[in-house]
Amino acid sequence: MIDPKLLRSAPDEVARNLARRGYRLDVEALQQLEERRKSWQIESDRLRAARNSHAKAVGQARGRGEDIAPLMQTGEELARQLSLADAELTQVQSALERWQLDLPNLLHESVPLGADESANLEVARHGEPRRFAFEPRDHVAVGEMLGQLDFEAAGRISGARFVVMRGPLARLQRALAQFMLDLHTREHGYTEIYAPYLVGAQALIGTGQLPKFEQDLFAVRGEPPFYLIPTAEVPLTNLVREQIIEPSALPLKFVAHTPCFRSEAGSAGRDTRGMIRQHQFEKVELVQIVRPANSYEAHEALRGHAEQVLKRLELPYRTVALCGGDVGFASAKTYDLEVWLPSQGKYREISSCSNCEAFQARRMQARWRNADTGKPEPVHTLNGSGVALGRALIAVIENYQNEDGSVSVPAVLAPYLGGLTRIAAL
């Protein structure tokens, strides 16, 4: 969440920053809520002090052998008034907290201006799209020609936005995951994590999916309820929840390969063909926990780690800095990596690399002990796909397809497939 002190002391400054997202902060309503909180806090403190002082007076009167019945009545009235004041304070604090939890993160000053993705700024491009001697097919056509992508069977089992993979293509996705994990652990210094796929509500509040985006999640019945993770960012970032980290332990760098589950609420009619937008997919996720002073250096490094995946796979891609209107709720700044898809003749997102600064840390109470002050302060958290497996598989199928319908295997993946260099029909 946004620093509550900043929200109280400089609400107009906060409002101007959020306006770059297209978000309108009702400063007057927020200030009225804060005034109510302060008023009830003062009243609660006053009544608590009066009750405590009165309790001492009762004890002294009892010691002197005086009739304390009238004093006891006064004490009961003070206790009743304090209970009412505390209830009002709790109510207004809950309303204020809910307000704060619904506010998106402040944007970094370097984020480009703009209302939507059309204003995103390309900052780098790598590789040249392949020139085909034939009309390139999309991944659905190639996968079905191979007999290894089966959307019909998935539909019978689960419905729309699922897929069944068979044989070498299933192995190819597994190889992609193993390659990415090896790259990030051996060369980029990440610690591999096996994390839960079911999390509680507090974990999702910590990373920003709840309460605002509950419709995007799959809930599992139970008491209390669980949620299927929409990304490994959730369990990985929550590893430092309610912790105070010693400075010598930072930075922390985690990587995990997990399934991800998203309801895709609001995406009706978008990318309905194939594997671009599914309810269940897999990712290799990168998370870093760093000192605030180092977070933008870490952001550039994390982006580079994700880019290395695409470079090693020899896939053409571009990197864009998202504009204010397109940056995600919890992020202060985001780069998207977009891979070239020949069938669409354009670049499509395959990774988002975000610096959330202290936004998630405040929600999680994740802190580090600042060696200069000796005091606990919020850490900065970063995350990025390193990368999304389904979309990487799509990109490999489409960019490495051959005229006969087979798919060549990227050289970097051949060792993970027992030396296999070409995937042919079953």
C-alpha positions as CSV (number, residue, x, y, z in Angstrom):
1,M,0.0,0.0,0.0
2,I,1.0,3.6,-0.3
3,D,2.8,5.0,2.7
4,P,0.0,6.1,5.1
5,K,2.1,9.0,6.3
6,L,2.5,10.4,2.8
7,L,-1.2,9.9,2.2
8,R,-2.0,12.0,5.2
9,S,0.6,14.7,4.8
10,A,0.5,15.1,1.0
11,P,-2.8,13.8,-0.4
12,D,-2.7,16.2,-3.4
13,E,0.7,15.0,-4.4
14,V,-0.5,11.4,-4.2
15,A,-3.6,12.4,-6.3
16,R,-1.4,13.9,-9.0
17,N,0.7,10.8,-9.3
18,L,-2.3,8.5,-9.4
19,A,-3.9,10.7,-12.1
20,R,-1.1,9.5,-14.4
21,R,-2.7,6.1,-14.2
22,G,-6.1,7.6,-14.9
23,Y,-7.1,7.0,-11.3
24,R,-9.0,9.8,-9.5
25,L,-8.3,10.0,-5.8
26,D,-11.2,11.7,-3.9
27,V,-8.9,13.7,-1.6
28,E,-11.8,15.4,0.2
29,A,-13.5,12.1,1.1
30,L,-10.2,10.7,2.2
31,Q,-9.5,13.6,4.4
32,Q,-13.0,13.4,5.9
33,L,-12.3,9.8,6.8
34,E,-9.0,10.6,8.3
35,E,-10.5,13.4,10.4
36,R,-13.1,10.9,11.7
37,R,-10.3,8.5,12.6
38,K,-8.3,11.2,14.4
39,S,-11.4,12.4,16.3
40,W,-12.4,8.9,17.5
41,Q,-8.7,8.2,18.3
42,I,-8.6,11.3,20.5
43,E,-11.9,10.4,22.2
44,S,-10.8,6.8,22.7
45,D,-7.5,7.9,24.3
46,R,-9.3,10.4,26.5
47,L,-11.8,7.9,27.8
48,R,-9.2,5.3,28.3
49,A,-7.1,7.7,30.4
50,A,-10.2,8.8,32.3
51,R,-11.1,5.2,33.0
52,N,-7.6,4.3,34.2
53,S,-7.5,7.4,36.4
54,H,-10.9,6.6,37.8
55,A,-9.9,3.1,38.6
56,K,-7.0,4.4,40.8
57,A,-9.5,6.7,42.6
58,V,-11.7,3.8,43.3
59,G,-8.8,1.8,44.7
60,Q,-7.8,4.8,46.9
61,A,-11.4,5.3,48.2
62,R,-11.7,1.6,48.9
63,G,-8.5,1.8,50.9
64,R,-10.0,4.6,53.0
65,G,-13.1,2.6,53.7
66,E,-15.4,4.9,51.7
67,D,-18.6,3.9,49.9
68,I,-17.5,3.2,46.4
69,A,-20.9,2.4,44.9
70,P,-21.3,5.8,43.2
71,L,-17.7,5.6,41.9
72,M,-18.4,2.2,40.5
73,Q,-21.4,3.5,38.6
74,T,-19.2,6.2,37.1
75,G,-16.6,3.6,36.2
76,E,-19.2,1.5,34.4
77,E,-20.4,4.5,32.4
78,L,-16.8,5.3,31.4
79,A,-16.3,1.7,30.3
80,R,-19.5,1.8,28.3
81,Q,-18.5,5.0,26.5
82,L,-15.0,3.7,25.9
83,S,-16.4,0.5,24.3
84,L,-18.6,2.6,22.0
85,A,-15.7,4.9,21.1
86,D,-13.4,1.9,20.4
87,A,-16.1,0.4,18.2
88,E,-16.4,3.6,16.2
89,L,-12.6,3.8,15.9
90,T,-12.4,0.2,14.7
91,Q,-15.1,0.9,12.1
92,V,-13.5,4.0,10.7
93,Q,-10.0,2.3,10.7
94,S,-11.4,-0.6,8.7
95,A,-12.9,1.8,6.2
96,L,-9.7,3.7,5.9
97,E,-7.7,0.4,5.5
98,R,-10.0,-0.8,2.8
99,W,-9.6,2.5,1.0
100,Q,-5.8,2.2,1.2
101,L,-5.9,-1.4,0.0
102,D,-7.8,-0.3,-3.1
103,L,-5.3,2.4,-4.0
104,P,-2.8,1.4,-6.7
105,N,0.9,2.0,-6.3
106,L,2.5,5.3,-7.0
107,L,4.3,5.5,-10.4
108,H,8.1,6.0,-10.7
109,E,8.9,9.3,-12.3
110,S,10.5,7.6,-15.4
111,V,7.2,5.9,-16.4
112,P,6.0,7.3,-19.7
113,L,2.8,9.2,-19.9
114,G,-0.2,7.6,-21.6
115,A,-3.7,6.2,-21.1
116,D,-3.3,2.7,-22.6
117,E,-0.9,0.3,-24.3
118,S,-0.7,2.5,-27.4
119,A,1.5,4.9,-25.5
120,N,4.0,2.2,-24.3
121,L,7.6,3.0,-25.2
122,E,9.8,0.6,-27.0
123,V,13.3,0.6,-25.4
124,A,15.0,-2.3,-27.1
125,R,14.6,-4.8,-29.9
126,H,16.6,-8.0,-30.4
127,G,16.7,-10.4,-33.4
128,E,15.0,-10.2,-36.8
129,P,11.7,-12.0,-37.5
130,R,12.3,-15.0,-39.8
131,R,11.3,-14.8,-43.4
132,F,9.3,-17.9,-44.3
133,A,9.3,-19.4,-47.8
134,F,5.7,-20.5,-47.0
135,E,2.7,-19.0,-45.2
136,P,3.5,-19.6,-41.5
137,R,0.7,-21.4,-39.6
138,D,-0.4,-20.5,-36.1
139,H,0.5,-22.8,-33.1
140,V,-2.9,-24.3,-33.1
141,A,-2.7,-25.5,-36.7
142,V,0.9,-26.8,-36.3
143,G,0.0,-28.5,-33.0
144,E,-3.0,-30.2,-34.4
145,M,-1.1,-31.3,-37.6
146,L,1.5,-32.9,-35.2
147,G,-1.4,-34.6,-33.3
148,Q,0.1,-33.1,-30.1
149,L,-2.1,-30.2,-29.1
150,D,-5.7,-31.3,-28.4
151,F,-8.1,-28.6,-27.5
152,E,-11.2,-30.8,-28.2
153,A,-10.1,-33.3,-25.5
154,A,-9.4,-30.5,-23.1
155,G,-12.9,-29.1,-23.8
156,R,-14.5,-32.4,-22.9
157,I,-12.6,-32.6,-19.7
158,S,-12.7,-29.0,-18.5
159,G,-14.3,-26.6,-21.0
160,A,-12.9,-23.7,-22.9
161,R,-9.4,-22.2,-22.4
162,F,-7.6,-25.5,-21.6
163,V,-5.3,-27.7,-23.7
164,V,-4.0,-31.3,-23.6
165,M,-0.5,-31.7,-24.9
166,R,0.9,-35.1,-26.0
167,G,4.3,-36.6,-26.7
168,P,7.2,-34.5,-27.8
169,L,5.3,-31.1,-27.4
170,A,4.6,-32.0,-23.8
171,R,8.3,-32.9,-23.4
172,L,9.2,-29.6,-25.1
173,Q,7.3,-27.6,-22.5
174,R,9.0,-29.5,-19.7
175,A,12.4,-28.9,-21.4
176,L,11.6,-25.2,-21.5
177,A,11.0,-25.1,-17.8
178,Q,14.1,-27.1,-17.0
179,F,16.2,-24.8,-19.2
180,M,14.8,-21.7,-17.6
181,L,15.4,-23.0,-14.0
182,D,18.9,-24.0,-14.9
183,L,19.7,-20.6,-16.4
184,H,18.3,-18.6,-13.5
185,T,19.9,-20.7,-10.8
186,R,23.3,-21.5,-12.3
187,E,24.0,-18.2,-14.1
188,H,21.7,-15.5,-12.4
189,G,22.0,-16.6,-8.8
190,Y,18.4,-17.4,-7.9
191,T,17.4,-20.0,-5.3
192,E,14.9,-22.5,-6.7
193,I,11.8,-22.8,-4.5
194,Y,9.0,-25.3,-4.5
195,A,6.0,-23.4,-3.1
196,P,2.3,-24.0,-2.4
197,Y,-0.2,-23.7,-5.3
198,L,-3.0,-22.9,-2.8
199,V,-2.7,-19.8,-0.6
200,G,-4.8,-18.0,1.9
201,A,-6.4,-14.6,1.4
202,Q,-3.7,-12.7,3.4
203,A,-1.0,-13.8,0.9
204,L,-3.1,-12.4,-1.9
205,I,-3.7,-9.2,0.0
206,G,0.0,-8.9,0.5
207,T,0.9,-9.0,-3.2
208,G,-2.2,-6.9,-4.2
209,Q,-4.6,-9.3,-5.9
210,L,-7.0,-9.0,-3.0
211,P,-9.4,-7.3,-2.3
212,K,-9.6,-5.5,-5.6
213,F,-9.2,-8.4,-8.1
214,E,-11.0,-11.3,-6.5
215,Q,-13.0,-11.9,-9.7
216,D,-9.8,-12.9,-11.4
217,L,-9.1,-15.7,-9.0
218,F,-10.2,-19.3,-8.5
219,A,-11.4,-19.9,-4.9
220,V,-11.4,-23.3,-3.4
221,R,-14.2,-24.1,-0.9
222,G,-13.1,-24.5,2.7
223,E,-13.0,-22.6,5.9
224,P,-11.1,-20.5,5.6
225,P,-11.1,-20.5,1.8
226,F,-8.0,-21.1,-0.3
227,Y,-7.2,-19.6,-3.6
228,L,-5.3,-21.2,-6.5
229,I,-2.3,-19.0,-7.3
230,P,-2.6,-16.7,-10.3
231,T,1.3,-16.5,-10.4
232,A,4.2,-17.8,-8.3
233,E,4.8,-14.2,-7.4
234,V,2.3,-14.7,-4.6
235,P,4.0,-17.5,-2.6
236,L,7.5,-16.3,-3.4
237,T,7.0,-12.7,-2.3
238,N,5.2,-13.9,0.8
239,L,8.2,-15.8,1.9
240,V,9.3,-12.6,3.7
241,R,5.9,-11.8,5.1
242,E,6.0,-10.5,8.7
243,Q,9.8,-10.8,8.7
244,I,12.6,-8.4,9.6
245,I,15.6,-9.3,7.4
246,E,19.1,-8.5,8.3
247,P,21.0,-6.4,5.7
248,S,23.6,-9.1,5.2
249,A,20.9,-11.4,3.8
250,L,19.8,-9.1,1.0
251,P,19.3,-9.4,-1.8
252,L,17.1,-12.5,-1.8
253,K,16.5,-14.0,-5.3
254,F,13.8,-16.7,-5.7
255,V,12.7,-18.7,-8.8
256,A,9.9,-21.2,-9.1
257,H,8.2,-23.2,-11.8
258,T,4.5,-23.5,-11.0
259,P,1.1,-23.8,-12.7
260,C,-0.9,-20.6,-12.6
261,F,-4.7,-20.3,-12.6
262,R,-6.7,-17.3,-13.8
263,S,-10.4,-16.8,-14.4
264,E,-9.7,-14.3,-17.2
265,A,-12.6,-12.2,-16.0
266,G,-13.3,-9.4,-18.5
267,S,-11.4,-11.1,-21.3
268,A,-14.4,-12.5,-23.1
269,G,-13.7,-12.6,-26.9
270,R,-10.0,-12.0,-26.5
271,D,-7.5,-14.6,-27.7
272,T,-10.1,-17.3,-27.7
273,R,-8.1,-19.4,-30.2
274,G,-5.3,-21.5,-28.8
275,M,-3.0,-21.1,-25.8
276,I,-2.5,-17.4,-25.6
277,R,-5.0,-16.8,-22.8
278,Q,-5.8,-19.9,-20.7
279,H,-7.3,-20.7,-17.3
280,Q,-4.4,-22.9,-16.5
281,F,-0.8,-22.3,-17.7
282,E,2.7,-22.6,-16.3
283,K,5.4,-20.0,-15.6
284,V,8.9,-19.8,-14.3
285,E,8.7,-16.8,-12.0
286,L,11.5,-14.6,-10.7
287,V,11.2,-12.6,-7.4
288,Q,13.8,-10.4,-5.8
289,I,13.7,-8.8,-2.3
290,V,16.2,-5.9,-2.1
291,R,17.3,-2.8,-0.2
292,P,15.3,0.2,-1.4
293,A,18.4,2.0,-2.6
294,N,19.2,-0.9,-5.0
295,S,15.8,-1.7,-6.4
296,Y,16.0,0.0,-9.8
297,E,19.4,-1.5,-10.4
298,A,17.9,-4.8,-9.5
299,H,14.9,-4.1,-11.9
300,E,17.2,-3.7,-14.9
301,A,19.1,-6.9,-13.9
302,L,15.8,-8.8,-13.6
303,R,14.7,-7.6,-16.9
304,G,18.0,-8.8,-18.4
305,H,17.6,-12.2,-16.8
306,A,14.2,-12.7,-18.5
307,E,15.6,-11.4,-21.8
308,Q,18.4,-14.0,-21.7
309,V,15.8,-16.7,-22.0
310,L,14.6,-15.3,-25.3
311,K,18.1,-14.7,-26.5
312,R,19.2,-18.3,-25.8
313,L,16.1,-19.6,-27.6
314,E,16.9,-17.2,-30.5
315,L,13.4,-15.8,-30.5
316,P,12.9,-12.2,-31.8
317,Y,11.5,-9.9,-29.1
318,R,11.2,-6.3,-28.1
319,T,11.2,-4.6,-24.7
320,V,8.7,-1.9,-23.9
321,A,8.3,0.4,-20.9
322,L,4.7,0.5,-19.9
323,C,3.0,3.9,-19.8
324,G,1.1,5.1,-16.7
325,G,-2.3,3.9,-17.9
326,D,-1.0,0.3,-18.5
327,V,1.2,-0.3,-15.5
328,G,-0.3,-3.0,-13.1
329,F,-1.9,-2.2,-9.8
330,A,1.0,-3.1,-7.5
331,S,3.8,-1.9,-9.8
332,A,5.7,1.4,-9.7
333,K,7.4,0.6,-13.1
334,T,7.1,-2.3,-15.5
335,Y,8.9,-3.5,-18.6
336,D,7.1,-6.0,-20.9
337,L,9.0,-8.4,-23.1
338,E,7.1,-9.1,-26.3
339,V,8.0,-12.1,-28.5
340,W,7.4,-12.2,-32.2
341,L,4.6,-14.4,-33.4
342,P,4.7,-15.0,-37.2
343,S,1.1,-16.0,-37.5
344,Q,0.0,-12.7,-36.0
345,G,2.7,-10.6,-37.6
346,K,3.3,-8.8,-34.3
347,Y,4.9,-9.0,-30.9
348,R,3.0,-10.4,-28.0
349,E,3.7,-10.2,-24.3
350,I,5.6,-13.1,-22.8
351,S,7.0,-11.5,-19.6
352,S,6.3,-8.5,-17.3
353,C,9.1,-7.3,-15.1
354,S,8.0,-5.0,-12.3
355,N,9.4,-3.0,-9.4
356,C,6.8,-2.7,-6.7
357,E,9.0,-0.7,-4.5
358,A,7.6,-0.9,-0.9
359,F,4.0,-1.3,-1.9
360,Q,3.7,-5.0,-1.3
361,A,6.1,-4.9,1.6
362,R,3.9,-2.6,3.6
363,R,0.9,-4.9,3.0
364,M,3.0,-7.9,4.1
365,Q,4.9,-6.2,6.9
366,A,8.1,-7.3,5.2
367,R,11.0,-5.2,6.5
368,W,14.8,-5.1,6.7
369,R,16.9,-3.6,9.5
370,N,18.6,-0.5,8.1
371,A,22.2,-0.7,9.2
372,D,22.5,3.1,9.2
373,T,19.5,3.7,11.5
374,G,19.1,0.4,13.2
375,K,15.4,0.6,12.5
376,P,13.1,-1.8,10.5
377,E,12.0,-0.3,7.2
378,P,10.0,-1.8,4.3
379,V,12.0,-3.8,1.7
380,H,11.5,-3.4,-2.0
381,T,10.0,-6.3,-4.0
382,L,10.4,-7.1,-7.7
383,N,8.9,-9.8,-9.8
384,G,9.0,-11.0,-13.4
385,S,8.2,-13.9,-15.6
386,G,11.3,-15.7,-16.6
387,V,9.2,-16.6,-18.7
388,A,5.7,-17.8,-19.3
389,L,6.0,-21.4,-20.6
390,G,2.8,-21.5,-22.6
391,R,3.7,-18.5,-24.6
392,A,7.3,-19.6,-25.0
393,L,6.0,-22.9,-26.4
394,I,3.8,-21.0,-28.8
395,A,6.7,-18.8,-29.9
396,V,9.0,-21.8,-30.5
397,I,6.3,-23.7,-32.4
398,E,5.6,-20.8,-34.7
399,N,9.1,-19.4,-35.2
400,Y,10.7,-22.9,-35.6
401,Q,8.0,-24.5,-37.8
402,N,8.9,-26.1,-41.1
403,E,6.9,-26.3,-44.3
404,D,6.1,-30.0,-43.8
405,G,4.5,-29.2,-40.4
406,S,7.4,-30.4,-38.2
407,V,9.0,-28.1,-35.7
408,S,12.8,-27.7,-35.3
409,V,14.1,-27.8,-31.7
410,P,16.1,-24.7,-30.5
411,A,19.7,-25.8,-30.0
412,V,19.7,-24.8,-26.4
413,L,16.8,-27.2,-25.7
414,A,18.2,-30.3,-27.5
415,P,20.2,-31.5,-24.5
416,Y,17.0,-31.5,-22.5
417,L,15.3,-33.7,-25.1
418,G,17.9,-36.4,-25.4
419,G,19.4,-34.8,-28.5
420,L,16.1,-34.5,-30.4
421,T,16.4,-31.9,-33.1
422,R,13.0,-32.1,-34.8
423,I,9.4,-32.7,-33.7
424,A,7.3,-34.6,-36.2
425,A,3.8,-35.9,-36.3
426,L,3.0,-38.8,-34.1
